[in-house]
Amino acid sequence: MIEPPLLHRQLFTGLSLIVSVALLYTVTGCEKKAGEQTAATTGDNVTGAPLPERREGTSFFGSNVQRGKFQPIYFDFDSQSIRSSETEKIQEIASFMKSAGSEIIIAGFTDERGTAEYNRGLGDRRAGAVRESLISQGVEGGRIQTVSFGLEMPADPGHKEAAWAKNRRGEIGVIK
């Protein structure tokens, strides 16, 4: 049997080792590498297709962005997967992009459930999913910008499933 002082010393040593490894990971494993970009800012490390630099003065709600030309792309709860029922909308946007020299900005939105931080990330993933779908249809990735508004600016202010379903969306703005 292990003596209590020896047991305490072994427990303390083991916990110290765990805390040291956790601190080391926090300091080195999570730091941003020089020049690294993230999908939420100016690049997309998931697919390697870089996001274009944000044009000065371009805002999804700015006067230089035409909203409403295309129907919103709707998503299921807590999902960034494009529904099969939404693929026609993606094809319409892709056809427009291939025939026009325009650039677009895709805004991702969520319903009110979940934290603001989680919903901003989910909105970003939804905008990215629409972007990737357009790229797979032959649209040049450098002409597509993304932004996330998360749970902010709901299409329907209600607090039931019918409203939430309208708020889980990606909207397209054509940059003038």
MDTraj code that builds the backbone (N, CA, C; nanometers):
import mdtraj as md
import numpy as np

residues = "MET ILE GLU PRO PRO LEU LEU HIS ARG GLN LEU PHE THR GLY LEU SER LEU ILE VAL SER VAL ALA LEU LEU TYR THR VAL THR GLY CYS GLU LYS LYS ALA GLY GLU GLN THR ALA ALA THR THR GLY ASP ASN VAL THR GLY ALA PRO LEU PRO GLU ARG ARG GLU GLY THR SER PHE PHE GLY SER ASN VAL GLN ARG GLY LYS PHE GLN PRO ILE TYR PHE ASP PHE ASP SER GLN SER ILE ARG SER SER GLU THR GLU LYS ILE GLN GLU ILE ALA SER PHE MET LYS SER ALA GLY SER GLU ILE ILE ILE ALA GLY PHE THR ASP GLU ARG GLY THR ALA GLU TYR ASN ARG GLY LEU GLY ASP ARG ARG ALA GLY ALA VAL ARG GLU SER LEU ILE SER GLN GLY VAL GLU GLY GLY ARG ILE GLN THR VAL SER PHE GLY LEU GLU MET PRO ALA ASP PRO GLY HIS LYS GLU ALA ALA TRP ALA LYS ASN ARG ARG GLY GLU ILE GLY VAL ILE LYS".split()
xyz = np.array([
    [0.0832, -0.1181, 0.0000],
    [0.0000, 0.0000, 0.0000],
    [0.0876, 0.1244, 0.0000],
    [0.0450, 0.2272, -0.0743],
    [0.1210, 0.3520, -0.0840],
    [0.0898, 0.4383, 0.0377],
    [0.1940, 0.4941, 0.0947],
    [0.1783, 0.5820, 0.2108],
    [0.1103, 0.7119, 0.1670],
    [0.0228, 0.7713, 0.2507],
    [-0.0471, 0.8955, 0.2152],
    [0.0435, 1.0091, 0.1693],
    [0.1592, 1.0390, 0.2335],
    [0.2431, 1.1485, 0.1831],
    [0.2946, 1.1198, 0.0419],
    [0.3314, 0.9940, 0.0144],
    [0.3794, 0.9574, -0.1181],
    [0.2666, 0.9691, -0.2211],
    [0.1471, 0.9288, -0.1836],
    [0.0310, 0.9401, -0.2721],
    [0.0036, 1.0862, -0.3061],
    [0.0100, 1.1742, -0.2076],
    [-0.0123, 1.3167, -0.2312],
    [0.0945, 1.3741, -0.3237],
    [0.2202, 1.3315, -0.3041],
    [0.3294, 1.3821, -0.3866],
    [0.3103, 1.3353, -0.5322],
    [0.2710, 1.2081, -0.5519],
    [0.2483, 1.1565, -0.6865],
    [0.1300, 1.2267, -0.7530],
    [0.0245, 1.2506, -0.6762],
    [-0.0927, 1.3208, -0.7286],
    [-0.0560, 1.4632, -0.7684],
    [0.0212, 1.5315, -0.6821],
    [0.0635, 1.6685, -0.7115],
    [0.1507, 1.6724, -0.8369],
    [0.2427, 1.5778, -0.8503],
    [0.3308, 1.5714, -0.9669],
    [0.2489, 1.5469, -1.0942],
    [0.1547, 1.4565, -1.0871],
    [0.0692, 1.4276, -1.2034],
    [-0.0142, 1.5476, -1.2444],
    [-0.0748, 1.6141, -1.1485],
    [-0.1547, 1.7339, -1.1795],
    [-0.0673, 1.8457, -1.2339],
    [0.0529, 1.8613, -1.1790],
    [0.1455, 1.9640, -1.2276],
    [0.1807, 1.9383, -1.3736],
    [0.2029, 1.8136, -1.4084],
    [0.2350, 1.7773, -1.5458],
    [0.1185, 1.8102, -1.6396],
    [-0.0028, 1.7781, -1.5988],
    [-0.1215, 1.8068, -1.6809],
    [-0.1377, 1.9565, -1.7011],
    [-0.1236, 2.0350, -1.5958],
    [-0.1366, 2.1804, -1.6053],
    [-0.0270, 2.2378, -1.6941],
    [0.0950, 2.1864, -1.6825],
    [0.2065, 2.2347, -1.7652],
    [0.1807, 2.2091, -1.9135],
    [0.1335, 2.0895, -1.9453],
    [0.1034, 2.0560, -2.0854],
    [-0.0090, 2.1449, -2.1383],
    [-0.1119, 2.1664, -2.0568],
    [-0.2232, 2.2521, -2.0993],
    [-0.1755, 2.3944, -2.1238],
    [-0.0919, 2.4469, -2.0370],
    [-0.0384, 2.5822, -2.0558],
    [0.0485, 2.5905, -2.1800],
    [0.1315, 2.4904, -2.2027],
    [0.2166, 2.4878, -2.3208],
    [0.1323, 2.4878, -2.4477],
    [0.0265, 2.4067, -2.4501],
    [-0.0626, 2.4032, -2.5662],
    [-0.1307, 2.5381, -2.5862],
    [-0.1741, 2.6004, -2.4785],
    [-0.2428, 2.7286, -2.4884],
    [-0.1509, 2.8348, -2.5455],
    [-0.0267, 2.8357, -2.5019],
    [0.0675, 2.9381, -2.5455],
    [0.1143, 2.9145, -2.6885],
    [0.1424, 2.7899, -2.7256],
    [0.1999, 2.7642, -2.8578],
    [0.1022, 2.7058, -2.9578],
    [0.0134, 2.6201, -2.9150],
    [-0.0745, 2.5490, -3.0074],
    [-0.1852, 2.6335, -3.0645],
    [-0.2244, 2.7385, -2.9973],
    [-0.3367, 2.8192, -3.0433],
    [-0.2948, 2.9515, -3.1033],
    [-0.1630, 2.9786, -3.1057],
    [-0.1244, 3.1082, -3.1585],
    [-0.1440, 3.1115, -3.3091],
    [-0.1754, 3.2293, -3.3602],
    [-0.1963, 3.2470, -3.5029],
    [-0.0614, 3.2535, -3.5721],
    [-0.0446, 3.1750, -3.6753],
    [0.0796, 3.1740, -3.7501],
    [0.0908, 3.3026, -3.8308],
    [0.2114, 3.3505, -3.8529],
    [0.2333, 3.4728, -3.9292],
    [0.1755, 3.4570, -4.0687],
    [0.0968, 3.5530, -4.1112],
    [0.0381, 3.5519, -4.2441],
    [-0.0837, 3.4644, -4.2586],
    [-0.1224, 3.3923, -4.1530],
    [-0.2389, 3.3041, -4.1617],
    [-0.3660, 3.3861, -4.1703],
    [-0.4602, 3.3408, -4.2520],
    [-0.5871, 3.4093, -4.2661],
    [-0.6984, 3.3158, -4.2241],
    [-0.8099, 3.3737, -4.1848],
    [-0.9242, 3.2927, -4.1466],
    [-1.0418, 3.3269, -4.2353],
    [-1.1374, 3.2355, -4.2431],
    [-1.2534, 3.2567, -4.3291],
    [-1.3327, 3.3791, -4.2874],
    [-1.3288, 3.4126, -4.1605],
    [-1.4068, 3.5261, -4.1129],
    [-1.3436, 3.6590, -4.1506],
    [-1.2169, 3.6576, -4.1950],
    [-1.1541, 3.7838, -4.2297],
    [-1.1213, 3.7879, -4.3776],
    [-1.0032, 3.7386, -4.4162],
    [-0.9645, 3.7560, -4.5555],
    [-0.9217, 3.6295, -4.6274],
    [-0.9360, 3.5129, -4.5702],
    [-0.8955, 3.3914, -4.6387],
    [-0.9756, 3.2722, -4.5923],
    [-0.9599, 3.1604, -4.6627],
    [-1.0352, 3.0406, -4.6297],
    [-0.9375, 2.9242, -4.6269],
    [-0.9000, 2.8805, -4.5054],
    [-0.8035, 2.7727, -4.4934],
    [-0.8658, 2.6352, -4.5083],
    [-0.9974, 2.6244, -4.5125],
    [-1.0616, 2.4944, -4.5245],
    [-1.0427, 2.4392, -4.6647],
    [-1.0655, 2.5192, -4.7650],
    [-1.0573, 2.4707, -4.9023],
    [-0.9377, 2.5272, -4.9775],
    [-0.8737, 2.6273, -4.9232],
    [-0.7607, 2.6884, -4.9910],
    [-0.8010, 2.7933, -5.0931],
    [-0.9303, 2.8146, -5.1148],
    [-0.9759, 2.9173, -5.2084],
    [-0.9799, 3.0500, -5.1339],
    [-0.8853, 3.1411, -5.1605],
    [-0.8788, 3.2641, -5.0813],
    [-0.9976, 3.3562, -5.1068],
    [-1.0416, 3.4187, -4.9990],
    [-1.1440, 3.5210, -5.0126],
    [-1.0771, 3.6464, -5.0665],
    [-1.1461, 3.7233, -5.1481],
    [-1.0848, 3.8462, -5.1986],
    [-1.0726, 3.9485, -5.0858],
    [-0.9844, 4.0441, -5.1057],
    [-0.9743, 4.1543, -5.0109],
    [-1.1072, 4.2282, -5.0114],
    [-1.1508, 4.2694, -4.8947],
    [-1.2774, 4.3433, -4.8836],
    [-1.2596, 4.4773, -4.9539],
    [-1.3489, 4.5066, -5.0477],
    [-1.3420, 4.6341, -5.1189],
    [-1.3753, 4.7462, -5.0227],
    [-1.2967, 4.8506, -5.0268],
    [-1.3192, 4.9673, -4.9421],
    [-1.4617, 5.0182, -4.9625],
    [-1.5330, 5.0367, -4.8544],
    [-1.6690, 5.0897, -4.8613],
    [-1.7756, 4.9860, -4.8916],
    [-1.7365, 4.8580, -4.9042],
    [-1.8358, 4.7546, -4.9321],
    [-1.8955, 4.7046, -4.8021],
    [-2.0251, 4.7208, -4.7893],
    [-2.0993, 4.6716, -4.6739],
    [-2.2257, 4.6073, -4.7279],
    [-2.2634, 4.4935, -4.6718],
    [-2.3814, 4.4244, -4.7207],
    [-2.5038, 4.5156, -4.7218],
    [-2.5128, 4.6044, -4.6251],
    [-2.6273, 4.6952, -4.6173],
    [-2.5964, 4.8334, -4.6741],
    [-2.4835, 4.8477, -4.7444],
    [-2.4459, 4.9752, -4.8041],
    [-2.5230, 5.0041, -4.9317],
    [-2.5162, 5.1286, -4.9738],
    [-2.5881, 5.1713, -5.0948],
    [-2.5262, 5.1140, -5.2219],
    [-2.4025, 5.0639, -5.2137],
    [-2.3375, 5.0070, -5.3317],
    [-2.3607, 4.8558, -5.3457],
    [-2.4531, 4.8023, -5.2664],
    [-2.4864, 4.6592, -5.2746],
    [-2.6363, 4.6443, -5.3006],
    [-2.6680, 4.5755, -5.4105],
    [-2.8083, 4.5493, -5.4451],
    [-2.8508, 4.4189, -5.3795],
    [-2.9416, 4.4295, -5.2846],
    [-2.9960, 4.3118, -5.2175],
    [-3.1323, 4.2790, -5.2768],
    [-3.1738, 4.1549, -5.2663],
    [-3.3067, 4.1157, -5.3115],
    [-3.3138, 4.0674, -5.4548],
    [-3.2036, 4.0692, -5.5273],
    [-3.2045, 4.0196, -5.6653],
    [-3.2276, 3.8682, -5.6668],
    [-3.1780, 3.7997, -5.5635],
    [-3.1919, 3.6546, -5.5533],
    [-3.2656, 3.6181, -5.4254],
    [-3.3377, 3.5064, -5.4309],
    [-3.4070, 3.4576, -5.3117],
    [-3.3056, 3.4080, -5.2093],
    [-3.3358, 3.4188, -5.0809],
    [-3.2440, 3.3660, -4.9788],
    [-3.2281, 3.2144, -4.9912],
    [-3.1129, 3.1663, -4.9491],
    [-3.0848, 3.0235, -4.9400],
    [-3.1157, 2.9853, -4.7954],
    [-3.2077, 2.8921, -4.7739],
    [-3.2483, 2.8553, -4.6379],
    [-3.1756, 2.7298, -4.5904],
    [-3.1555, 2.7231, -4.4585],
    [-3.0820, 2.6141, -4.3951],
    [-3.1661, 2.5495, -4.2868],
    [-3.1343, 2.4241, -4.2572],
    [-3.1969, 2.3544, -4.1456],
    [-3.1363, 2.4036, -4.0146],
    [-3.2017, 2.3715, -3.9049],
    [-3.1544, 2.4100, -3.7721],
    [-3.0128, 2.3583, -3.7492],
    [-2.9250, 2.4482, -3.7021],
    [-2.7872, 2.4151, -3.6635],
    [-2.7110, 2.3457, -3.7757],
    [-2.7323, 2.3875, -3.8989],
    [-2.6687, 2.3234, -4.0142],
    [-2.6170, 2.4279, -4.1119],
    [-2.5057, 2.3958, -4.1756],
    [-2.4558, 2.4789, -4.2844],
    [-2.4604, 2.4040, -4.4170],
    [-2.5252, 2.2878, -4.4170],
    [-2.5389, 2.2106, -4.5407],
    [-2.6482, 2.2708, -4.6282],
    [-2.6180, 2.2798, -4.7568],
    [-2.7158, 2.3328, -4.8521],
    [-2.8223, 2.2251, -4.8753],
    [-2.9472, 2.2598, -4.8536],
    [-3.0580, 2.1661, -4.8788],
    [-3.0683, 2.1397, -5.0289],
    [-3.1112, 2.0204, -5.0644],
    [-3.1301, 1.9899, -5.2071],
    [-3.2365, 2.0804, -5.2682],
    [-3.3327, 2.1232, -5.1878],
    [-3.4380, 2.2120, -5.2383],
    [-3.3851, 2.3521, -5.2714],
    [-3.2630, 2.3836, -5.2297],
    [-3.2055, 2.5171, -5.2525],
    [-3.1079, 2.5205, -5.3707],
    [-3.0808, 2.4056, -5.4318],
    [-2.9789, 2.4011, -5.5369],
    [-3.0177, 2.4814, -5.6613],
    [-3.1462, 2.4902, -5.6906],
    [-3.1887, 2.5731, -5.8053],
    [-3.1515, 2.7186, -5.7847],
    [-3.1646, 2.7656, -5.6620],
    [-3.1278, 2.9042, -5.6300],
    [-2.9778, 2.9253, -5.6504],
    [-2.8983, 2.8278, -5.6086],
    [-2.7529, 2.8356, -5.6263],
    [-2.7196, 2.8381, -5.7757],
    [-2.7859, 2.7537, -5.8543],
    [-2.7617, 2.7494, -5.9985],
    [-2.7981, 2.8823, -6.0648],
    [-2.9058, 2.9449, -6.0196],
    [-2.9456, 3.0756, -6.0740],
    [-2.8382, 3.1811, -6.0465],
    [-2.7860, 3.1811, -5.9254],
    [-2.6809, 3.2775, -5.8894],
    [-2.5551, 3.2488, -5.9703],
    [-2.5195, 3.1204, -5.9836],
    [-2.4002, 3.0822, -6.0608],
    [-2.4138, 3.1247, -6.2067],
    [-2.5301, 3.1059, -6.2661],
    [-2.5520, 3.1478, -6.4052],
    [-2.5342, 3.2975, -6.4200],
    [-2.5895, 3.3722, -6.3263],
    [-2.5740, 3.5184, -6.3280],
    [-2.4261, 3.5556, -6.3186],
    [-2.3549, 3.4920, -6.2258],
    [-2.2141, 3.5249, -6.2042],
    [-2.1290, 3.4922, -6.3261],
    [-2.1614, 3.3849, -6.3947],
    [-2.0840, 3.3467, -6.5127],
    [-2.1099, 3.4407, -6.6299],
    [-2.2301, 3.4983, -6.6363],
    [-2.2636, 3.5847, -6.7496],
    [-2.2357, 3.7322, -6.7223],
    [-2.2181, 3.7688, -6.5974],
    [-2.1926, 3.9091, -6.5619],
    [-2.0554, 3.9192, -6.4964],
    [-1.9983, 4.0348, -6.5007],
    [-1.8679, 4.0558, -6.4376],
    [-1.8811, 4.1028, -6.2942],
    [-1.9963, 4.0854, -6.2363],
    [-2.0238, 4.1366, -6.1024],
    [-1.9530, 4.0568, -5.9941],
    [-1.9417, 4.1222, -5.8789],
    [-1.8977, 4.0557, -5.7570],
    [-2.0173, 4.0505, -5.6643],
    [-2.0170, 3.9516, -5.5736],
    [-2.1261, 3.9408, -5.4768],
    [-2.0701, 3.9325, -5.3349],
    [-2.1578, 3.9599, -5.2423],
    [-2.1279, 3.9392, -5.1011],
    [-2.2404, 3.8528, -5.0450],
    [-2.2028, 3.7451, -4.9772],
    [-2.3001, 3.6526, -4.9193],
    [-2.3038, 3.6775, -4.7696],
    [-2.4221, 3.7035, -4.7166],
    [-2.4395, 3.7255, -4.5731],
    [-2.5053, 3.6031, -4.5113],
    [-2.4439, 3.5502, -4.4064],
    [-2.4991, 3.4353, -4.3357],
    [-2.5730, 3.4799, -4.2106],
    [-2.6910, 3.4230, -4.1897],
    [-2.7756, 3.4569, -4.0752],
    [-2.8192, 3.3298, -4.0042],
    [-2.8602, 3.3433, -3.8775],
    [-2.9096, 3.2312, -3.7985],
    [-3.0375, 3.2728, -3.7268],
    [-3.1009, 3.1757, -3.6624],
    [-3.2129, 3.2131, -3.5760],
    [-3.1570, 3.2557, -3.4402],
    [-3.2440, 3.2902, -3.3480],
    [-3.2028, 3.3487, -3.2207],
    [-3.1509, 3.2485, -3.1186],
    [-3.1646, 3.1207, -3.1457],
    [-3.1215, 3.0196, -3.0491],
    [-2.9694, 3.0037, -3.0540],
    [-2.9071, 2.9885, -2.9400],
    [-2.7619, 2.9762, -2.9326],
    [-2.6986, 3.1084, -2.8933],
    [-2.5703, 3.1036, -2.8598],
    [-2.5009, 3.2255, -2.8191],
    [-2.4690, 3.3114, -2.9405],
    [-2.4454, 3.4379, -2.9164],
    [-2.4107, 3.5296, -3.0257],
    [-2.2834, 3.4832, -3.0958],
    [-2.1850, 3.4395, -3.0180],
    [-2.0582, 3.3944, -3.0757],
    [-2.0776, 3.2695, -3.1627],
    [-2.1523, 3.1721, -3.1109],
    [-2.1771, 3.0503, -3.1883],
    [-2.2519, 3.0846, -3.3178],
    [-2.3509, 3.1703, -3.3077],
    [-2.4310, 3.2052, -3.4245],
    [-2.3520, 3.2849, -3.5277],
    [-2.2579, 3.3680, -3.4849],
    [-2.1718, 3.4364, -3.5825],
    [-2.0897, 3.3334, -3.6599],
    [-2.0379, 3.2339, -3.5881],
    [-1.9618, 3.1278, -3.6545],
    [-2.0477, 3.0465, -3.7489],
    [-2.1697, 3.0129, -3.7061],
    [-2.2613, 2.9365, -3.7907],
    [-2.3008, 3.0185, -3.9134],
    [-2.3269, 3.1459, -3.8957],
    [-2.3581, 3.2326, -4.0101],
    [-2.2420, 3.2384, -4.1078],
    [-2.1205, 3.2411, -4.0546],
    [-2.0012, 3.2417, -4.1391],
    [-1.9899, 3.1107, -4.2168],
    [-2.0165, 2.9990, -4.1495],
    [-2.0110, 2.8685, -4.2180],
    [-2.1198, 2.8583, -4.3243],
    [-2.2357, 2.9149, -4.2985],
    [-2.3431, 2.9118, -4.3992],
    [-2.3051, 2.9943, -4.5214],
    [-2.2528, 3.1137, -4.4983],
    [-2.2082, 3.1963, -4.6111],
    [-2.0978, 3.1233, -4.6882],
    [-2.0064, 3.0594, -4.6151],
    [-1.8992, 2.9831, -4.6795],
    [-1.9507, 2.8650, -4.7593],
    [-2.0554, 2.7991, -4.7102],
    [-2.1132, 2.6853, -4.7828],
    [-2.1750, 2.7311, -4.9145],
    [-2.2421, 2.8451, -4.9133],
    [-2.2991, 2.8995, -5.0373],
    [-2.1856, 2.9358, -5.1330],
    [-2.0812, 2.9973, -5.0781],
    [-1.9653, 3.0348, -5.1596],
    [-1.9033, 2.9107, -5.2241],
    [-1.8790, 2.8068, -5.1448],
    [-1.8187, 2.6846, -5.1982],
    [-1.9076, 2.6187, -5.3033],
    [-2.0367, 2.6241, -5.2835],
    [-2.1296, 2.5673, -5.3811],
    [-2.1215, 2.6440, -5.5134],
    [-2.1098, 2.7764, -5.5042],
    [-2.0964, 2.8579, -5.6255],
    [-1.9638, 2.8300, -5.6957],
    [-1.8572, 2.8148, -5.6190],
    [-1.7268, 2.7830, -5.6773],
    [-1.7329, 2.6478, -5.7482],
    [-1.8023, 2.5517, -5.6892],
    [-1.8146, 2.4197, -5.7520],
    [-1.8959, 2.4267, -5.8814],
    [-1.9758, 2.5328, -5.8966],
    [-2.0543, 2.5525, -6.0194],
    [-1.9744, 2.6323, -6.1240],
    [-1.8482, 2.6653, -6.0917],
    [-1.7623, 2.7327, -6.1889],
    [-1.7467, 2.8823, -6.1684],
    [-1.7971, 2.9363, -6.0587],
    [-1.7827, 3.0790, -6.0310],
    [-1.6452, 3.1023, -5.9697],
    [-1.5778, 3.2071, -6.0134],
    [-1.4453, 3.2418, -5.9615],
    [-1.4573, 3.2883, -5.8156],
    [-1.3872, 3.2210, -5.7262],
    [-1.3943, 3.2505, -5.5832],
    [-1.3539, 3.3916, -5.5466],
    [-1.2663, 3.4532, -5.6253],
    [-1.2204, 3.5887, -5.5974],
    [-1.3274, 3.6946, -5.6161],
    [-1.4409, 3.6564, -5.6722],
    [-1.5504, 3.7520, -5.6931],
    [-1.6583, 3.7389, -5.5865],
    [-1.6322, 3.6562, -5.4847],
    [-1.7334, 3.6297, -5.3820],
    [-1.6779, 3.6660, -5.2447],
    [-1.7426, 3.7567, -5.1771],
    [-1.7077, 3.7915, -5.0396],
    [-1.8144, 3.7331, -4.9475],
    [-1.7784, 3.7130, -4.8225],
    [-1.8746, 3.6625, -4.7251],
    [-1.8714, 3.7479, -4.5992],
    [-1.9830, 3.7457, -4.5287],
    [-1.9952, 3.8148, -4.4002],
    [-2.0981, 3.7376, -4.3180],
    [-2.0862, 3.7444, -4.1861],
    [-2.1843, 3.6796, -4.0991],
    [-2.2468, 3.7821, -4.0066],
    [-2.3785, 3.7755, -3.9955],
    [-2.4499, 3.8590, -3.9001],
    [-2.5077, 3.7751, -3.7867],
    [-2.4920, 3.6421, -3.7959],
    [-2.5417, 3.5561, -3.6898],
    [-2.6893, 3.5786, -3.6648],
    [-2.7238, 3.5987, -3.5385],
    [-2.8656, 3.6154, -3.5022],
    [-2.9149, 3.7583, -3.5161],
    [-2.8236, 3.8496, -3.5488],
    [-2.8632, 3.9885, -3.5668],
    [-2.9423, 4.0050, -3.6963],
    [-3.0301, 4.1000, -3.7005],
    [-3.1094, 4.1337, -3.8186],
    [-3.1947, 4.0178, -3.8695],
    [-3.2847, 3.9671, -3.7870],
    [-3.3714, 3.8575, -3.8319],
    [-3.4669, 3.9020, -3.9427],
    [-3.5000, 3.8108, -4.0323],
    [-3.5993, 3.8389, -4.1363],
    [-3.7384, 3.8416, -4.0747],
    [-3.7581, 3.7631, -3.9685],
    [-3.8858, 3.7562, -3.8977],
    [-3.8564, 3.7637, -3.7481],
    [-3.9101, 3.8632, -3.6780],
    [-3.8782, 3.8801, -3.5358],
    [-3.9510, 3.7834, -3.4415],
    [-4.0306, 3.6918, -3.4947],
    [-4.1063, 3.5992, -3.4106],
    [-4.0166, 3.5034, -3.3337],
    [-4.0788, 3.4315, -3.2392],
    [-4.0037, 3.3415, -3.1512],
    [-4.0539, 3.1978, -3.1594],
    [-4.0991, 3.1575, -3.2778],
    [-4.1466, 3.0202, -3.2998],
    [-4.0784, 2.9649, -3.4248],
    [-4.0966, 2.8361, -3.4488],
    [-4.0267, 2.7687, -3.5573],
    [-4.0479, 2.8344, -3.6941],
    [-4.1674, 2.8815, -3.7226],
    [-4.1930, 2.9437, -3.8541],
    [-4.1029, 3.0657, -3.8746],
    [-4.0846, 3.1443, -3.7705],
    [-3.9968, 3.2620, -3.7792],
    [-3.8507, 3.2181, -3.7873],
    [-3.8129, 3.1224, -3.7023],
    [-3.6742, 3.0769, -3.7011],
    [-3.6334, 3.0211, -3.8370],
    [-3.7245, 2.9500, -3.9030],
    [-3.6930, 2.8919, -4.0340],
    [-3.6614, 3.0010, -4.1366],
    [-3.7282, 3.1158, -4.1273],
    [-3.7013, 3.2278, -4.2194],
    [-3.5679, 3.2954, -4.1883],
    [-3.5238, 3.2845, -4.0639],
    [-3.4015, 3.3525, -4.0211],
    [-3.2747, 3.2724, -4.0483],
    [-3.2876, 3.1418, -4.0690],
    [-3.1718, 3.0562, -4.0989],
    [-3.1456, 3.0628, -4.2488],
    [-3.0631, 3.1589, -4.2899],
    [-3.0531, 3.1865, -4.4328],
    [-2.9176, 3.2440, -4.4720],
    [-2.8951, 3.2427, -4.6009],
    [-2.7853, 3.3136, -4.6633],
    [-2.8476, 3.4070, -4.7658],
    [-2.8102, 3.5336, -4.7618],
    [-2.8610, 3.6312, -4.8585],
    [-2.7484, 3.6772, -4.9488],
    [-2.7835, 3.7073, -5.0708],
    [-2.6861, 3.7480, -5.1717],
    [-2.7034, 3.8957, -5.2018],
    [-2.5935, 3.9683, -5.2002],
    [-2.5922, 4.1081, -5.2422],
    [-2.4991, 4.1224, -5.3605],
    [-2.5453, 4.1901, -5.4646],
    [-2.4627, 4.2151, -5.5828],
    [-2.3936, 4.3500, -5.5633],
    [-2.2624, 4.3494, -5.5689],
    [-2.1850, 4.4723, -5.5486],
    [-2.1880, 4.5529, -5.6778],
    [-2.2335, 4.6781, -5.6655],
    [-2.2461, 4.7651, -5.7846],
    [-2.1121, 4.8256, -5.8217],
])
top = md.Topology()
chain = top.add_chain()
for i, resn in enumerate(residues, 1):
    res = top.add_residue(resn, chain, resSeq=i)
    for name in ("N", "CA", "C"):
        top.add_atom(name, md.element.get_by_symbol(name[0]), res)
traj = md.Trajectory(xyz[None], top)
